[in-house]
Amino acid sequence: MIMTQEQLILKAQDEFEQIKAFVHQACTEGRRIDEVESDLWGRMLDVGRLLLQGYVAGYHQGDIGPTLEHEGRVLRRLDQPHTRRYVSVFGPFDIHRYVEARGDCLGRDLGFAGKRVLVCLAGLGPGLLCGQFV
């Protein structure tokens, strides 16, 4: 099931409320700081992952219609979204997005960590191109 941006943000808010309760409880119980830190680290990574997924979900898979006009050219979208693995500090996850048909591609290649990434993202912001696609 693909979650919407709002669902992911609400889930992150719920997780954060649980973190706040955990901190209060840890103080009451007198837990050691290293134990609290270790627990907080994992929980905060979970929240960050949810928020980053919410950011990606806000692009609605880049689906802006079957065609896109760019610099006087009409570019066709492939019929089905393509999946790319994204590796972030919060852990890897898959991004499902629409791309232009290869013959219609804008034709720019970017290299990330020795990988060739074809820049054919219709409707996805340039920020999505700054990470590690594998």
SVG drawing of the C-alpha trace seen along z (x, -y; Angstrom):
<svg xmlns="http://www.w3.org/2000/svg" viewBox="-3 -26 35 28">
<polyline fill="none" stroke="black" stroke-width="0.4" points="0.0,0.0 1.4,-3.4 0.7,-6.0 -0.1,-9.6 2.1,-12.5 -0.5,-13.4 -0.7,-9.8 3.1,-9.6 3.4,-13.0 0.6,-12.0 2.4,-8.7 5.6,-10.6 3.8,-12.9 2.4,-9.9 5.8,-8.4 7.2,-11.7 4.5,-11.8 5.6,-8.3 9.2,-9.5 8.2,-12.3 6.4,-9.9 9.4,-7.6 11.7,-10.5 9.3,-11.4 9.1,-7.7 12.9,-7.3 13.3,-10.2 10.8,-8.8 12.5,-5.4 16.0,-6.9 17.3,-5.1 21.0,-5.6 21.7,-8.2 23.4,-5.8 20.3,-3.5 18.1,-6.5 20.4,-7.8 20.5,-4.4 16.7,-4.1 16.2,-7.7 18.6,-7.2 16.6,-4.4 13.3,-6.1 14.5,-9.4 15.7,-7.5 12.3,-6.0 10.7,-9.5 13.2,-10.9 12.4,-8.0 8.7,-8.6 9.2,-12.4 11.5,-11.7 9.0,-9.3 6.3,-12.0 8.5,-14.4 8.7,-11.9 5.0,-11.1 4.3,-14.8 5.4,-14.5 2.6,-12.0 5.1,-9.8 5.8,-12.6 2.6,-11.8 1.8,-15.0 -0.1,-13.4 0.8,-11.3 2.8,-14.0 4.9,-17.0 6.0,-19.9 9.6,-20.9 11.5,-23.4 9.1,-23.0 9.2,-19.2 6.4,-16.9 7.8,-14.2 5.8,-11.0 5.5,-9.4 5.9,-5.6 2.7,-3.8 3.8,-2.4 5.9,-3.9 9.4,-2.7 11.0,-1.8 14.4,-3.1 16.1,-2.1 17.1,-5.2 19.6,-4.9 19.3,-7.7 20.8,-8.1 17.4,-6.8 17.8,-3.6 17.0,-2.4 13.6,-2.6 12.0,-2.4 10.8,-5.4 8.1,-4.7 8.0,-7.4 7.0,-8.0 9.7,-8.7 9.8,-9.8 10.1,-7.2 13.8,-6.7 13.5,-8.2 12.0,-11.3 14.4,-11.7 16.0,-15.0 19.3,-13.2 21.3,-14.3 23.3,-11.7 24.5,-12.1 26.9,-9.8 26.4,-9.0 28.8,-6.7 29.9,-5.1 26.2,-4.5 24.7,-6.1 21.5,-7.8 19.4,-9.0 17.6,-12.2 14.1,-11.6 12.0,-12.6 8.9,-14.4 7.5,-16.5 10.0,-15.4 12.1,-18.2 15.8,-18.4 16.2,-17.6 15.4,-14.0 18.5,-13.7 20.9,-14.6 20.9,-11.3 22.1,-7.8 20.0,-5.9 21.2,-2.3"/>
</svg>
